[in-house]
Amino acid sequence: MPDIAGNELIKVNVFEKVGLAEGMNVGDLGCGNLGYFSVPAAKIVGKKGVVYAVDILKSVLQSVEHIAKQEGLDNIKTVWSNLEVVGATKIPSASLDLVMLINMLFQSEDDRKVFLESHRLAKAGGKLVVIDWKMISSPFGPDISKRIKTAETIKFAQEAGFNLVEEFEAGPYHFGLIFVK
């Protein structure tokens, strides 16, 4: 079971690293049913910012909507999309200050397209943060054969038009990367 306190620390550190601030527009691509990064990001960006919680599963989006309502957050907008189809995500091009791909690439069948869609959504100078599973044995998480290598992640992001600005440890089982468009 993941250490909740440690994961809270990871969120805070990631948001500090990318300079998340009030008024920013954020895309949490592959947000997951708890809105684990969407909810705290929405609290930071405040009423002047927006967090787009994007997922391919409508049940996940319903869960995030429910959590946002419980938390009193009306700045989380759920978006149903297949991130492997460039241009499919109903968010304006070049509108996001921050794009997050967190623990979702192992589920993708076409990572290159996910990075192209991320690039389409990011503003010039906008950031992309990727956190995903290291290629090591872990007590939980996806099978190693489904995980993406750090080098491959960097390659796909650079091919899409991002520049790597920082690599960081995101806990014992995850790597972290920050790119800029």
N, C-alpha and C positions, 0 to 999 in steps of 0.2 A: 504494500500500500504506500502511495507517495506521502512524503512528509508535507502536511498542509502548510506548516510554518515556513518550511523551505521554499515551497512553491509560491507563497505570498512574497517572499523575499525576491524570488526570480522575477515576478511580475513588476515589482517596484524597481528593481535594477534595470530591467529591460526598458521600462517607460522612461527612466532617468537617462539611460544610454542614448535613446533616440530623441530625447528632448520633447516628449509628449507634453503639451501645454493646452491651456484653455483656448477654445475657439478652433482647434484643429479638426480636420475631417479624416476619419480613420476607416479602413476596410479590414475587417477580421474575416479573411477568406478561409472557409472551412471552420466556422466558429465553434461547432460542437454544441451539444444540447444544454450545457451549463452556462454558456456564454462566459467561460472562465476568464478570458481576456477582454471580451467586449464590455462586460459590466464595469470593471474597474477603469477601463479606458474612458467609458462614457462619463464616469464621475469626474475624471480629470479634465476632459475637454469641455464639460459643462454645457449650459444651455446654448452657447454660441457655436458649439461644435456638434458634429454628428459622428456616430459610429454605425457603420453598415455591417451588420452581422449576416454573412453570406454562407449559405450551405445548399447542398443539393437535396437534402432530406427535409420535407415540409414539416415533419414531426419535430425535428430539431429546432426549426424556426419558431414553431408554436411554443416550445419550451422556453426559448430565449425571450419571446414576447411576454410570457407569463412571469418570468423572473424580472424583466425590466419593469413590468407593471408593479410587482411587489416592491421593487426598490424605488419606485417613483421616478423612473428614468424615461422621459419621453424623447430623448435624443438618440435612442437606439432604433434604427430602421432595419427590419429584416428583409433580406433579398434572396429569393430562390434563384439559383443559377447552377449551371454546369460550368465549372471553372476551366474545363478542358476545351471549351468552345470560345475562341477569342471573339470578343464583342458581345457575348451573350449576357453578361452581367449588367443589369439595368442600373448602372451608376455612371454618371457622365465621365467621359475620357478626361484624363489629366486633372482630376478633381480631388485626389487624396494626398494629404500630407504624409500619411503613413499607411503602408500596406503590411498586414501581418499574415504570414503563413506559418502557423504553429501546430505542430503535430498532425499535419494533414497530408504531407507529400507521400507517405507510405501507402495512402489510400488511392492515390492518383495513378492512372494508367498512362498519362501523357504529361509528364512534368514540364516538358518544354512549353506546352501550350499554357499551363498554369502560370509560368513565368512571363510569357508574352501578355497574358491577360493582366497580370499584376503590373507590368510596365505600362500597359494602355491606361490603367486607372490612376497611376501615380502622376503627380504634378512634376514639372521640371524642378529638380532639387528635392523632390520628395524621397522618403526613405522606405526601404523594404526590410523588414526583419523576418528572418527565417530561424525557427527553432524546431529541431526534429531529433529523432532518436539516433544515438551513436551506434556504430556497428560493433556493439559489444553485447555479451549476454546480460540480461537483466531479469529481475524477478517478475516483471510485468511489461506490457507493451507488445508491439507487433513482432512477428517472427523476423529474425535478422534478414532473411531473404527478401522481405518486403521493404526494408529500410533503404534510404538513399544515402550514398556516401557524401561526405562533406565536399570533396573535390568535384563531384558530379553536380552538386547543388550550386557551387560557385560557377562552374562552367555554364550551366543552363541560365543562371541569372545574368552572367556577362554576355552570353549570346543574345539575350533578350534586350540588352542595352543598359544594364545596371553596372555600377562600379563598386567593388568591395571596399568598405571603409573600416570594418572591424570584425574580428573573430573573437568569440568569448565562450567561456564555460557557462552552460545553462543548467547546472546541476550534474549529478554523477552519471546520468543516462542520456543527456541531451547536449548537442552542440548548438551554438548560436552564431548567426551571421547578420551583419548590418550592411546594407547596400544603399547607394544613392543613385537617383536617376539623373 
